[in-house]
Amino acid sequence: MEREYDLVVIGTGVAGSDVAWHCRKAGMRVAIVDSGEYGGTCGLRGCVPKKVLAGAAEVVSRVRDQQGNGIRGAVSIDWPQLVAFERTFTDPIPRRKEEGFRGAGIDTYHGLARFAGPDRVTVGDDTLIARYIVVAAGARARPLGVPGEDLMTSSDDFFYLEALPERIVFVGGGYISFEFAHVAAAAGSAVTILQRSGRVLSGFDPDIVDRLLLASVEAGIDVQTNMPLVSIERSGAGLRVRAGKEGEEKTFGADMVVHGAGRVSAVEELDPVAGNVGTDRRGIVVDDRLRSVSNPRVYVAGDANPRSPQLTPVAVMDAHIVVDNILGGDARAADYSVVPSAVFTNPPIASVGLTEEKAKEKGIPYVANAGDLSGRFTNRSIGQKHAGYKILVDEDSRRVLGAHLIGPHVEEVINIFALAIKHGLTVDDLTLDAIPWAYPSNTYDIIHMVHPLARK
């Protein structure tokens, strides 16, 4: 059956949902489709369940750090009970999402959407014809092309494991592996991370990452660098993982191997060629308006957008850009120059703006101030010895260029620096003379990060 719409949205995560709701509110006839459960990555396989698991791991870590400081006795994670608690957040999402769409007058479809022309997609026996099509289909695990790849557990499935295995190997040294590794280690598993290159968490400041590595080792996590995955095979009741450079390979025993080696836009199964939607190895090729360069009817948002960082707030921003361009005539360009990000390990790390490496590449004269905050009252009082910072400031204008943090609540503090960079604030605008920050708080510690850089 053929049905006509102003807009068809593929994907029901935060990006697709926001586009659908805003365009419907503007009076457009809207349909939305998903090949899986309604809710997308953040609600079902990302931020929401991750924060529940990470919260439990943080409790274990906090108690461990406070041993000998008036706290005694250990706590442990009851994995089945934790997952059951996690499901109280995720299980209601699909029904709530779909009911919300229908209540707003948005037609809902279930199944794989495939392009059948520049202005149409098919979903089962239905053909949906539209003036605009928005691809917000998320991302999938990056194919690794090694023998035994099918024996790996996806990061999506990790959230809902009925039991946590004794030995877990995480392939890849990005934020997915590190966050899950800290959760698994706190729950009692023996954990190994295999990173193909010599550097983990490559998007973050290396000095901050080195401090996280120390905390990771103390948590019982074995981080192996220069260990490209070679193969995975069954070995009795477990798995045998071979990794390393040719001639230097090592073997690791595991009960589970988790894919944490990156994700790519999930667009191939949409048959983009049939819609005259050009792609490259990263996904759909889009311009700075997030519009397909080969088919102006098609826009891309969220993790399916190869131009943007795969983060939930960025997906929301993408959605707003797409809505503005559909309703307002392609007037708004995407800008990812200021995107704060955090890794929810124990302790967490966070970053925004330029690293030293990027500042040097751009030829920007800068001054860097780095230091340790473990002796500050806010951290010493909770036994946190891995806390520190690096702040980059433009040498001429004194504006904040970048901030890189490790320690409690840095996922909150980093937003202050993001605001400073976005609005061109100088280090002098962040001192105690400018703002009497609430005390005691981790935000108050900003004055100790910027004081050496401020005007005397």
Phi, psi and chi 1 to 4 in degrees:
 res  aa     phi    psi   chi1   chi2   chi3   chi4
   1 MET       -  133.5  179.5 -178.7  -63.8      -
   2 GLU   -91.5  136.1  -72.6 -168.4   -6.0      -
   3 ARG  -136.0  138.9  -57.7 -173.7 -178.4 -173.5
   4 GLU  -106.1  138.5  -65.8 -171.6    1.7      -
   5 TYR  -138.9  162.9  -65.1   94.7      -      -
   6 ASP   -77.0  -34.5  -64.7  -52.3      -      -
   7 LEU  -145.7  133.9  170.6   68.6      -      -
   8 VAL  -119.1  127.3  169.8      -      -      -
   9 VAL  -110.3  130.0  179.2      -      -      -
  10 ILE  -105.6  108.5  -57.5  171.8      -      -
  11 GLY   117.7  135.0      -      -      -      -
  12 THR  -116.8   23.3   59.5      -      -      -
  13 GLY   -76.9 -164.8      -      -      -      -
  14 VAL   -63.9  -36.4  -68.1      -      -      -
  15 ALA   -68.3  -53.5      -      -      -      -
  16 GLY   -62.0  -40.7      -      -      -      -
  17 SER   -63.4  -45.2  -63.2      -      -      -
  18 ASP   -64.2  -41.5  -91.7   23.8      -      -
  19 VAL   -61.1  -47.4  171.5      -      -      -
  20 ALA   -61.6  -47.7      -      -      -      -
  21 TRP   -65.2  -45.4  -83.0  -40.3      -      -
  22 HIS   -67.5  -39.9  -75.3  -67.5      -      -
  23 CYS   -71.0  -35.1  -73.2      -      -      -
  24 ARG   -65.7  -40.6  175.7   57.0 -171.8  156.0
  25 LYS   -61.8  -28.5 -171.4  176.2 -179.3  179.9
  26 ALA   -81.7    1.0      -      -      -      -
  27 GLY    99.5    6.3      -      -      -      -
  28 MET   -80.3  151.7  -61.2 -179.3   77.4      -
  29 ARG   -83.6  119.1  -66.7  166.3  -61.2  163.4
  30 VAL  -126.0  139.5  178.7      -      -      -
  31 ALA  -125.9  149.1      -      -      -      -
  32 ILE  -134.7  145.0 -165.0  163.9      -      -
  33 VAL  -140.3  147.1   55.8      -      -      -
  34 ASP  -145.7  140.8 -155.0  -47.1      -      -
  35 SER   -83.8  -12.6   59.8      -      -      -
  36 GLY  -121.1 -160.8      -      -      -      -
  37 GLU   -65.8  145.9  -72.7 -173.7  -55.0      -
  38 TYR   -68.2  136.3  -83.9   33.3      -      -
  39 GLY   140.5  -27.6      -      -      -      -
  40 GLY    73.4 -173.4      -      -      -      -
  41 THR   -66.7  -51.7  -61.3      -      -      -
  42 CYS   -58.7  -48.2  179.4      -      -      -
  43 GLY   -73.4  -34.5      -      -      -      -
  44 LEU  -110.0  -30.7  -59.1  177.8      -      -
  45 ARG  -136.9   24.8  -57.1  173.8  -65.5  -83.4
  46 GLY  -149.6 -118.6      -      -      -      -
  47 CYS   -52.3  -49.2  -44.0      -      -      -
  48 VAL   -63.8  -58.9  172.2      -      -      -
  49 PRO   -66.6  -31.5   22.3  -33.1      -      -
  50 LYS   -61.3  -43.4  174.5 -176.6   76.4  175.5
  51 LYS   -66.6  -30.8 -159.9   65.0  172.0   71.1
  52 VAL   -66.1  -47.5  174.7      -      -      -
  53 LEU   -66.2  -44.1  -60.1 -175.1      -      -
  54 ALA   -64.4  -33.1      -      -      -      -
  55 GLY   -63.2  -40.2      -      -      -      -
  56 ALA   -66.6  -42.1      -      -      -      -
  57 ALA   -63.8  -34.7      -      -      -      -
  58 GLU   -64.8  -38.8 -178.9 -175.3    7.1      -
  59 VAL   -60.6  -46.7  170.4      -      -      -
  60 VAL   -60.2  -44.3  172.8      -      -      -
  61 SER   -64.1  -42.5  177.3      -      -      -
  62 ARG   -63.2  -42.6  -72.0  -75.2  -61.4  -86.4
  63 VAL   -64.7  -41.0  170.7      -      -      -
  64 ARG   -61.5  -43.7 -178.8 -165.7   65.2 -151.5
  65 ASP   -66.1  -26.4  -68.1  -19.0      -      -
  66 GLN   -93.2   -0.4  -72.9  -77.5   55.7      -
  67 GLN   -58.4  129.8  -65.3  -64.8  -48.9      -
  68 GLY    88.5   -4.9      -      -      -      -
  69 ASN  -110.7   34.0  -64.5  -23.0      -      -
  70 GLY   100.1   -2.2      -      -      -      -
  71 ILE  -115.1  133.6  -59.7  -64.1      -      -
  72 ARG  -139.6  156.5   65.0 -177.9  179.1 -172.1
  73 GLY    92.1  146.8      -      -      -      -
  74 ALA  -102.3  158.9      -      -      -      -
  75 VAL  -117.9  158.3  -63.9      -      -      -
  76 SER  -139.9  160.7   60.4      -      -      -
  77 ILE   -94.7  127.1  -69.9  175.6      -      -
  78 ASP   -91.5   98.4 -177.2  -39.9      -      -
  79 TRP   -59.8  -50.9 -174.4  -97.8      -      -
  80 PRO   -57.6  -39.2  -25.0   35.8      -      -
  81 GLN   -68.6  -36.9 -169.1  174.3   42.7      -
  82 LEU   -64.7  -44.0  176.8   59.3      -      -
  83 VAL   -65.6  -37.1  171.5      -      -      -
  84 ALA   -62.5  -40.1      -      -      -      -
  85 PHE   -64.8  -43.6  177.5   55.9      -      -
  86 GLU   -56.4  -41.0  171.3 -161.9   65.4      -
  87 ARG   -66.9  -21.4  -75.8 -172.6  173.9  -83.7
  88 THR   -66.6  -20.9   66.0      -      -      -
  89 PHE   -88.2  -41.9  -67.2   87.4      -      -
  90 THR   -88.1  -36.7   59.4      -      -      -
  91 ASP   -59.6  -37.9  -75.9   -2.0      -      -
  92 PRO   -74.4  -12.8  -16.4   31.6      -      -
  93 ILE   -63.4  -49.7  -71.1  176.1      -      -
  94 PRO   -57.0  -47.9  -27.7   37.5      -      -
  95 ARG   -65.4  -42.9  179.1 -179.4   55.7   80.9
  96 ARG   -63.0  -40.5 -169.8  168.3   64.2 -134.8
  97 LYS   -61.5  -51.2  -86.1  -90.0 -170.5  178.4
  98 GLU   -65.6  -41.1 -173.1  159.1   11.3      -
  99 GLU   -62.1  -36.6  -71.4  178.1   -7.6      -
 100 GLY   -64.9  -41.9      -      -      -      -
 101 PHE   -62.1  -49.5  -70.9  135.9      -      -
 102 ARG   -63.6  -37.7  -69.6  176.4  175.6  171.7
 103 GLY   -64.7  -26.2      -      -      -      -
 104 ALA   -87.9   -2.3      -      -      -      -
 105 GLY    86.7   20.9      -      -      -      -
 106 ILE   -96.8  126.6  -61.8  168.7      -      -
 107 ASP   -74.8  135.1  -70.9   -9.6      -      -
 108 THR  -111.5  141.4   59.1      -      -      -
 109 TYR  -133.1  147.6  -67.5   85.7      -      -
 110 HIS  -119.8  132.9  -68.7  -93.2      -      -
 111 GLY   136.3  175.3      -      -      -      -
 112 LEU   -80.5  121.3  177.7   62.7      -      -
 113 ALA   -86.1  135.2      -      -      -      -
 114 ARG  -134.4  137.8  -62.4  177.1   65.2   88.3
 115 PHE   -64.1  137.5  -79.7   97.2      -      -
 116 ALA  -125.4   15.0      -      -      -      -
 117 GLY   158.8  172.7      -      -      -      -
 118 PRO   -62.7  -23.4  -21.1   33.3      -      -
 119 ASP  -124.8   21.8   63.9  -14.2      -      -
 120 ARG  -152.4  151.7   63.3 -163.8   61.9 -157.2
 121 VAL  -133.0  154.1  -63.7      -      -      -
 122 THR  -108.2  142.9   59.5      -      -      -
 123 VAL  -134.1  103.3 -175.8      -      -      -
 124 GLY    61.5 -124.9      -      -      -      -
 125 ASP   -89.5   -0.3  -64.7  -29.7      -      -
 126 ASP   -97.6  140.8  -66.8  -49.0      -      -
 127 THR  -114.2  122.0  -61.6      -      -      -
 128 LEU  -106.5  118.0  -47.0 -177.3      -      -
 129 ILE  -103.5  133.5  -56.5  170.0      -      -
 130 ALA  -146.5  152.8      -      -      -      -
 131 ARG   -70.2  -36.4  -68.5 -172.1  -24.2  179.3
 132 TYR  -133.4  145.4  -59.7  103.7      -      -
 133 ILE  -128.5  127.9  -62.5  170.4      -      -
 134 VAL  -112.0  122.6  173.5      -      -      -
 135 VAL   -94.9  112.8  176.8      -      -      -
 136 ALA  -133.7   48.6      -      -      -      -
 137 ALA   -85.7    5.9      -      -      -      -
 138 GLY    78.9 -158.3      -      -      -      -
 139 ALA  -134.0  166.1      -      -      -      -
 140 ARG  -134.2  167.3   58.3 -177.3  174.4   81.8
 141 ALA   -61.6  137.8      -      -      -      -
 142 ARG   -67.8  127.5 -178.6 -172.5  -56.0  -82.4
 143 PRO   -62.2  135.1  -20.3   32.0      -      -
 144 LEU  -103.5  -21.6  -59.3 -179.1      -      -
 145 GLY    65.9   39.3      -      -      -      -
 146 VAL  -121.2  151.4  -60.9      -      -      -
 147 PRO   -58.5  134.5  -23.2   33.5      -      -
 148 GLY    84.7   10.1      -      -      -      -
 149 GLU   -58.1  -30.2 -177.0  173.9   -0.7      -
 150 ASP   -69.4  -11.0   59.3  -51.0      -      -
 151 LEU   -85.5   -4.6  -62.5  174.7      -      -
 152 MET   -79.1  150.4  -58.9  177.2   77.0      -
 153 THR   -94.8  133.0  -62.2      -      -      -
 154 SER   -74.1  155.6   72.7      -      -      -
 155 SER   -63.4  -29.4   56.9      -      -      -
 156 ASP   -59.8  -42.7  -67.1   -9.3      -      -
 157 ASP   -75.0  -22.6  -67.5  -23.5      -      -
 158 PHE   -57.9  -35.2 -179.1   86.4      -      -
 159 PHE   -61.1  -25.7  -71.5  111.6      -      -
 160 TYR  -119.3   24.0  -59.1  103.6      -      -
 161 LEU   -61.9  133.0  -64.6  173.4      -      -
 162 GLU   -71.1  -30.5  -66.8 -177.0    0.2      -
 163 ALA  -143.9  150.4      -      -      -      -
 164 LEU   -96.2  123.4 -155.3   61.0      -      -
 165 PRO   -65.1  161.1  -17.8   30.4      -      -
 166 GLU   -71.6  -38.1  -69.3 -175.5    8.0      -
 167 ARG  -124.1  123.0  -57.7  170.8  -58.8  164.6
 168 ILE  -127.8  130.6  -54.4  177.3      -      -
 169 VAL  -108.8  126.2  168.4      -      -      -
 170 PHE  -102.7  126.0  -68.3   91.6      -      -
 171 VAL   -95.3  120.3  175.9      -      -      -
 172 GLY   109.7  140.1      -      -      -      -
 173 GLY  -110.7   38.3      -      -      -      -
 174 GLY   -97.6 -169.1      -      -      -      -
 175 TYR   -67.4  -31.4   73.1   91.9      -      -
 176 ILE   -61.3  -49.6  -67.7  175.3      -      -
 177 SER   -63.0  -43.4  -72.1      -      -      -
 178 PHE   -68.0  -41.5  -92.6   85.0      -      -
 179 GLU   -64.0  -47.2  -71.1  176.8  -19.7      -
 180 PHE   -66.5  -36.3  -77.0  166.1      -      -
 181 ALA   -62.5  -41.4      -      -      -      -
 182 HIS   -67.5  -35.4  -85.2 -106.4      -      -
 183 VAL   -65.2  -49.9  168.8      -      -      -
 184 ALA   -63.6  -40.3      -      -      -      -
 185 ALA   -65.1  -40.5      -      -      -      -
 186 ALA   -64.8  -27.6      -      -      -      -
 187 ALA   -86.7   -2.3      -      -      -      -
 188 GLY   106.0    2.6      -      -      -      -
 189 SER   -81.8  151.6  -66.3      -      -      -
 190 ALA   -83.9  122.4      -      -      -      -
 191 VAL  -122.7  135.8  177.0      -      -      -
 192 THR  -129.2  137.5  -58.6      -      -      -
 193 ILE  -112.4  128.4  -65.8  175.6      -      -
 194 LEU  -109.8  117.3  -57.0  179.1      -      -
 195 GLN  -112.4  129.7  165.6   63.9   11.9      -
 196 ARG   -67.0  -32.4   64.4  176.2  -64.5  106.7
 197 SER  -102.5 -173.0   68.9      -      -      -
 198 GLY   -87.4    1.7      -      -      -      -
 199 ARG  -135.1  128.5 -178.5  176.6  168.3 -174.2
 200 VAL   -95.1  160.9  -62.1      -      -      -
 201 LEU    45.3   56.6  -66.0  165.9      -      -
 202 SER   -63.8  -21.0   58.6      -      -      -
 203 GLY   -80.0   -4.7      -      -      -      -
 204 PHE  -109.4  161.3  -68.9   82.1      -      -
 205 ASP   -59.3  128.0  178.7   87.2      -      -
 206 PRO   -63.2  -31.2   17.9  -29.8      -      -
 207 ASP   -69.7  -38.0  -65.5  -32.2      -      -
 208 ILE   -67.1  -40.9  -65.1  -63.4      -      -
 209 VAL   -62.6  -38.9  170.8      -      -      -
 210 ASP   -59.8  -37.0  -76.1  -14.2      -      -
 211 ARG   -69.5  -36.8  -60.0 -166.6   70.0  156.5
 212 LEU   -65.6  -36.7  176.1   60.9      -      -
 213 LEU   -61.3  -39.0  -73.3  173.5      -      -
 214 LEU   -61.6  -44.2  -69.9  175.0      -      -
 215 ALA   -64.9  -36.5      -      -      -      -
 216 SER   -65.8  -43.0  -60.1      -      -      -
 217 VAL   -62.3  -42.4  170.2      -      -      -
 218 GLU   -63.3  -28.5  -70.0  178.6    6.9      -
 219 ALA   -80.8   -3.0      -      -      -      -
 220 GLY    94.7   15.5      -      -      -      -
 221 ILE   -95.1  128.3  -60.8  168.8      -      -
 222 ASP   -94.9  110.5 -179.7   17.5      -      -
 223 VAL  -102.3  117.7 -179.6      -      -      -
 224 GLN  -111.5  116.3  -62.8  -84.8  -22.4      -
 225 THR   -98.4  167.7   56.4      -      -      -
 226 ASN    53.8   43.4  -64.4  -51.7      -      -
 227 MET  -127.0   69.5  -76.3  -72.4  165.5      -
 228 PRO   -63.6  139.3   22.6  -33.1      -      -
 229 LEU   -68.0  131.7 -178.2   63.7      -      -
 230 VAL  -104.1  -48.4  176.1      -      -      -
 231 SER  -166.0  162.1   66.2      -      -      -
 232 ILE  -133.3  135.2  -54.5  170.2      -      -
 233 GLU  -145.4  157.9   58.8 -174.7   29.0      -
 234 ARG   -73.1  144.9  -64.6 -164.5 -176.9  -81.9
 235 SER  -143.8   95.7  175.4      -      -      -
 236 GLY    63.6 -125.4      -      -      -      -
 237 ALA   -88.4   -3.2      -      -      -      -
 238 GLY  -120.1 -154.7      -      -      -      -
 239 LEU  -130.8  149.1  -60.9  168.7      -      -
 240 ARG  -115.0  123.5 -178.7 -177.1  -65.9  116.0
 241 VAL  -110.7  124.6 -177.5      -      -      -
 242 ARG  -107.6  131.7  -69.4  175.8   57.7 -125.5
 243 ALA  -150.2  157.7      -      -      -      -
 244 GLY   127.0  168.3      -      -      -      -
 245 LYS   -74.3  156.2  -62.6  179.8  178.8  178.7
 246 GLU   -55.3  129.0 -172.5  173.4   -5.8      -
 247 GLY    87.2   -9.6      -      -      -      -
 248 GLU  -128.0   27.3  -58.4  176.5    1.5      -
 249 GLU   -71.3  146.8  -63.3  172.1    1.3      -
 250 LYS  -123.0  161.1  -67.2 -176.9  179.0 -179.7
 251 THR  -117.5  134.7  -59.5      -      -      -
 252 PHE  -124.7  130.9  -58.4   86.5      -      -
 253 GLY   -85.5  144.2      -      -      -      -
 254 ALA  -153.3  154.2      -      -      -      -
 255 ASP   -97.1  -18.1  -59.4  -55.4      -      -
 256 MET  -153.6  140.8  174.5  179.0  -72.4      -
 257 VAL  -120.2  121.8 -179.6      -      -      -
 258 VAL  -106.1  131.5  178.4      -      -      -
 259 HIS   -77.5  111.5 -170.7  -50.7      -      -
 260 GLY  -130.5   28.6      -      -      -      -
 261 ALA   -99.0   35.3      -      -      -      -
 262 GLY    99.3  159.3      -      -      -      -
 263 ARG  -130.8  151.7  -66.2  166.4   69.4   83.0
 264 VAL  -126.2  157.5  -66.8      -      -      -
 265 SER   -55.6  133.9  -58.7      -      -      -
 266 ALA   -90.9   79.1      -      -      -      -
 267 VAL  -124.8  -18.8  -62.1      -      -      -
 268 GLU   -59.8  -40.3  -70.8 -178.2    3.1      -
 269 GLU   -70.8   -9.3   60.3 -174.3    8.3      -
 270 LEU   -81.5   -3.4  -53.8 -179.1      -      -
 271 ASP    54.2   60.0 -164.1    7.1      -      -
 272 PRO   -62.2  -27.8   20.7  -31.5      -      -
 273 VAL   -59.0  -39.0  173.9      -      -      -
 274 ALA   -66.0  -19.4      -      -      -      -
 275 GLY  -102.7   11.5      -      -      -      -
 276 ASN    55.9   40.1 -169.5   32.1      -      -
 277 VAL  -106.9  107.8  176.8      -      -      -
 278 GLY   -71.4  142.3      -      -      -      -
 279 THR  -132.2  160.9   61.7      -      -      -
 280 ASP  -130.2 -165.5   59.3   17.3      -      -
 281 ARG   -65.3  -18.5   63.3 -179.4 -178.3   81.8
 282 ARG   -92.0  -21.1  -62.1  173.0   61.2 -161.5
 283 GLY   141.3 -152.3      -      -      -      -
 284 ILE   -69.7  131.1  -65.4  174.8      -      -
 285 VAL   -80.6  119.5 -177.6      -      -      -
 286 VAL  -124.0  158.8  -63.0      -      -      -
 287 ASP   -90.4 -171.9   60.5   19.3      -      -
 288 ASP   -74.9   -3.6   62.0   -2.5      -      -
 289 ARG   -94.5    6.1  -92.8   59.4 -179.7  172.9
 290 LEU    64.4   32.8  -53.7 -172.4      -      -
 291 ARG  -111.0  139.0  177.1 -176.6   51.4 -169.8
 292 SER   -55.5  132.1  164.2      -      -      -
 293 VAL   -71.8  -18.1  -62.5      -      -      -
 294 SER  -106.6  -17.9   56.5      -      -      -
 295 ASN  -139.9   97.2 -177.3   -8.4      -      -
 296 PRO   -65.3   -7.0   23.8  -33.4      -      -
 297 ARG   -77.2  -17.3  -65.7  176.2 -179.5  -91.4
 298 VAL  -106.8  130.6  174.3      -      -      -
 299 TYR  -119.1  159.2  -69.2   81.4      -      -
 300 VAL  -131.4  139.2 -174.6      -      -      -
 301 ALA  -145.5  154.8      -      -      -      -
 302 GLY    76.9 -152.3      -      -      -      -
 303 ASP   -64.3  -19.1  -70.8   -4.3      -      -
 304 ALA   -74.3  -12.9      -      -      -      -
 305 ASN   -85.4  112.8  172.8   15.4      -      -
 306 PRO   -72.2  -12.1   27.4  -34.7      -      -
 307 ARG   -81.0  -22.9  -69.6  175.5   62.0   99.8
 308 SER  -107.9  153.8   69.3      -      -      -
 309 PRO   -62.2  143.0  -17.8   30.3      -      -
 310 GLN   -84.7   78.3  -68.1 -176.6  -14.5      -
 311 LEU  -134.5  144.2  -60.7  168.9      -      -
 312 THR   -58.3  -47.2  -67.7      -      -      -
 313 PRO   -61.8  -31.4  -21.7   33.5      -      -
 314 VAL   -69.0  -38.7  175.7      -      -      -
 315 ALA   -60.9  -40.7      -      -      -      -
 316 VAL   -64.5  -43.3  173.6      -      -      -
 317 MET   -61.9  -43.3 -175.5  171.4   71.2      -
 318 ASP   -54.8  -45.8  -82.9    1.5      -      -
 319 ALA   -59.2  -43.8      -      -      -      -
 320 HIS   -66.3  -36.2  -66.2  173.1      -      -
 321 ILE   -64.4  -45.8  -68.4  168.6      -      -
 322 VAL   -62.7  -44.8  168.1      -      -      -
 323 VAL   -60.0  -47.5  169.3      -      -      -
 324 ASP   -59.8  -37.7  -72.2  -11.4      -      -
 325 ASN   -76.2  -34.4  -72.1  -23.7      -      -
 326 ILE   -67.9  -43.8  -72.8  175.4      -      -
 327 LEU   -84.5  -24.2  -60.0  179.2      -      -
 328 GLY  -118.2    8.6      -      -      -      -
 329 GLY    84.5   43.9      -      -      -      -
 330 ASP    54.6   47.7  -66.8  -43.1      -      -
 331 ALA   -95.5  -11.0      -      -      -      -
 332 ARG  -116.5  127.0 -175.3  177.1  174.0 -169.5
 333 ALA   -98.8  151.2      -      -      -      -
 334 ALA   -78.1  140.7      -      -      -      -
 335 ASP  -136.2  112.7  177.1    8.4      -      -
 336 TYR  -110.5   27.4  -55.3  116.3      -      -
 337 SER   -73.6  -25.8   58.7      -      -      -
 338 VAL  -126.6   94.3 -177.0      -      -      -
 339 VAL  -131.3  100.6  177.3      -      -      -
 340 PRO   -70.1  144.5   24.1  -30.9      -      -
 341 SER  -141.8  156.4   58.1      -      -      -
 342 ALA  -141.2  150.6      -      -      -      -
 343 VAL  -115.3  120.7 -178.1      -      -      -
 344 PHE   -89.0   66.5  -70.7   90.0      -      -
 345 THR   -96.1 -170.2   44.0      -      -      -
 346 ASN  -124.9  100.7  -70.3  -60.4      -      -
 347 PRO   -80.0  166.3   32.6  -37.7      -      -
 348 PRO   -76.3  160.7   26.8  -32.7      -      -
 349 ILE  -123.2  158.8   64.1  173.1      -      -
 350 ALA  -150.6  154.5      -      -      -      -
 351 SER  -151.7  149.4  176.8      -      -      -
 352 VAL  -154.5  147.5   68.4      -      -      -
 353 GLY    79.5 -155.8      -      -      -      -
 354 LEU   -81.2  142.7  -62.1  179.8      -      -
 355 THR   -87.9  169.4   60.1      -      -      -
 356 GLU   -60.2  -40.0  -70.5 -165.1   82.3      -
 357 GLU   -59.1  -45.6 -178.0 -179.8   11.2      -
 358 LYS   -69.4  -38.7  -70.7  -63.7 -177.7 -177.6
 359 ALA   -61.8  -40.1      -      -      -      -
 360 LYS   -67.3  -40.3  -70.2  173.8 -178.2  175.9
 361 GLU   -60.4  -38.2  -75.2  179.8    9.6      -
 362 LYS   -82.7   -7.0  -67.4  175.6  177.3  -70.9
 363 GLY    70.3   28.8      -      -      -      -
 364 ILE   -90.4  122.2  -61.1  174.6      -      -
 365 PRO   -69.7  128.2   24.2  -31.1      -      -
 366 TYR  -141.3  161.5   70.4   91.3      -      -
 367 VAL  -119.4  133.9  177.0      -      -      -
 368 ALA  -112.3  138.4      -      -      -      -
 369 ASN  -126.2  120.8 -176.3   45.8      -      -
 370 ALA  -125.5  150.6      -      -      -      -
 371 GLY  -168.6  176.2      -      -      -      -
 372 ASP  -105.9  138.8 -179.4   83.6      -      -
 373 LEU  -118.1    9.3  -69.5  173.4      -      -
 374 SER   -65.5  -24.5   60.4      -      -      -
 375 GLY   -85.6   -8.1      -      -      -      -
 376 ARG   -67.2  147.3  -69.5  -70.2  -55.2  156.4
 377 PHE   -51.7  -42.8  165.2   69.9      -      -
 378 THR   -59.2  -32.6   44.9      -      -      -
 379 ASN   -97.5  -41.4  -63.0  -50.9      -      -
 380 ARG   -63.0  -33.0 -177.0  167.0  171.7  -97.2
 381 SER   -67.9  -18.7   63.2      -      -      -
 382 ILE  -114.1   12.2   60.8  172.4      -      -
 383 GLY    72.5   21.8      -      -      -      -
 384 GLN   -91.2  110.5  179.6   52.4 -103.9      -
 385 LYS   -99.6   -4.0   60.5 -177.6  179.1 -179.7
 386 HIS  -109.0   86.4  -62.6  -68.6      -      -
 387 ALA  -145.8  130.0      -      -      -      -
 388 GLY  -171.2 -174.8      -      -      -      -
 389 TYR  -158.1  162.4   61.8   91.9      -      -
 390 LYS  -145.0  123.2 -179.4 -175.7  -71.1 -175.3
 391 ILE  -116.5  132.0  -49.2  -60.5      -      -
 392 LEU  -109.2  132.7  -86.2   62.1      -      -
 393 VAL  -130.0  137.9  173.5      -      -      -
 394 ASP   -62.2  127.2 -172.8  -72.0      -      -
 395 GLU   -63.5  -32.3 -166.8  171.2   45.5      -
 396 ASP   -89.1  -54.3  -60.7  -37.6      -      -
 397 SER   -85.2  -17.7   68.5      -      -      -
 398 ARG    69.8   13.2  -58.5  171.7   55.9   73.3
 399 ARG   -75.2  150.6  -69.5 -179.6  176.0  178.1
 400 VAL   -72.4  128.1  179.9      -      -      -
 401 LEU  -102.8  -34.7  -63.3  174.2      -      -
 402 GLY  -163.3  155.1      -      -      -      -
 403 ALA  -142.5  136.4      -      -      -      -
 404 HIS  -138.9  120.9  -47.6  -79.0      -      -
 405 LEU  -131.4  152.0  -46.5  174.9      -      -
 406 ILE  -140.4  136.1 -179.9  171.1      -      -
 407 GLY   140.7  179.3      -      -      -      -
 408 PRO   -60.7  136.1  -22.4   33.2      -      -
 409 HIS    64.2   19.1  -53.9  -58.8      -      -
 410 VAL   -67.4  -21.6  -64.6      -      -      -
 411 GLU   -65.6  -20.2   73.4  -81.9    9.9      -
 412 GLU   -90.5  -46.7  -55.5  -72.4   -6.9      -
 413 VAL   -62.0  -34.2  178.3      -      -      -
 414 ILE   -61.4  -26.3 -159.2   66.3      -      -
 415 ASN   -67.1  -29.1  -67.8  -41.9      -      -
 416 ILE   -63.9  -44.2  -59.0  -66.6      -      -
 417 PHE   -68.6  -34.7  -74.5  104.9      -      -
 418 ALA   -61.5  -42.9      -      -      -      -
 419 LEU   -63.4  -40.3 -166.2   65.6      -      -
 420 ALA   -62.9  -43.9      -      -      -      -
 421 ILE   -67.3  -43.8  -64.7  171.0      -      -
 422 LYS   -60.1  -37.7 -177.8   68.0  175.0  178.5
 423 HIS  -106.7   15.2  -66.2  -76.2      -      -
 424 GLY    67.2   31.8      -      -      -      -
 425 LEU   -73.8  150.4  -59.6 -174.5      -      -
 426 THR   -95.6  170.7   69.5      -      -      -
 427 VAL   -64.5  -28.7  -75.7      -      -      -
 428 ASP   -65.3  -27.6  -55.4  -63.5      -      -
 429 ASP   -72.5   -9.7  -65.3  -38.8      -      -
 430 LEU  -108.7    2.6  -58.8  178.2      -      -
 431 THR   -79.7  171.0   63.3      -      -      -
 432 LEU   -65.6  -27.1 -167.4   59.9      -      -
 433 ASP   -66.8  -29.9  -71.4  -24.7      -      -
 434 ALA   -88.5  -40.0      -      -      -      -
 435 ILE  -138.9  122.3  -57.0  174.0      -      -
 436 PRO   -81.4   80.6   29.5  -32.6      -      -
 437 TRP   -53.3  146.3  -59.3  106.3      -      -
 438 ALA   -59.1  141.2      -      -      -      -
 439 TYR  -136.9  143.3  179.1   86.6      -      -
 440 PRO   -80.8  139.3   28.5  -33.2      -      -
 441 SER  -160.2  158.1   68.8      -      -      -
 442 ASN   -68.7  -27.3  -67.9   99.7      -      -
 443 THR   -65.9  -37.4  -58.6      -      -      -
 444 TYR   -56.9  -31.1 -176.6   92.0      -      -
 445 ASP   -65.2  -10.4  -69.6  -20.1      -      -
 446 ILE   -55.8  -36.7  -73.6  175.8      -      -
 447 ILE   -62.8  -29.7   66.5  169.3      -      -
 448 HIS   -78.6  -24.3  -63.7  -83.5      -      -
 449 MET   -75.4  -36.0  -57.0 -179.4 -153.6      -
 450 VAL  -102.2  -13.0  -57.2      -      -      -
 451 HIS   -54.6  -46.5  176.2   71.9      -      -
 452 PRO   -63.6  -19.3  -22.6   35.6      -      -
 453 LEU   -94.7  -16.0  -60.2  167.3      -      -
 454 ALA   -79.4  162.5      -      -      -      -
 455 ARG   -69.0  135.4  -65.2 -170.3 -171.7  -79.8
 456 LYS   -84.0      -  -57.0  -62.0 -170.9  -70.0
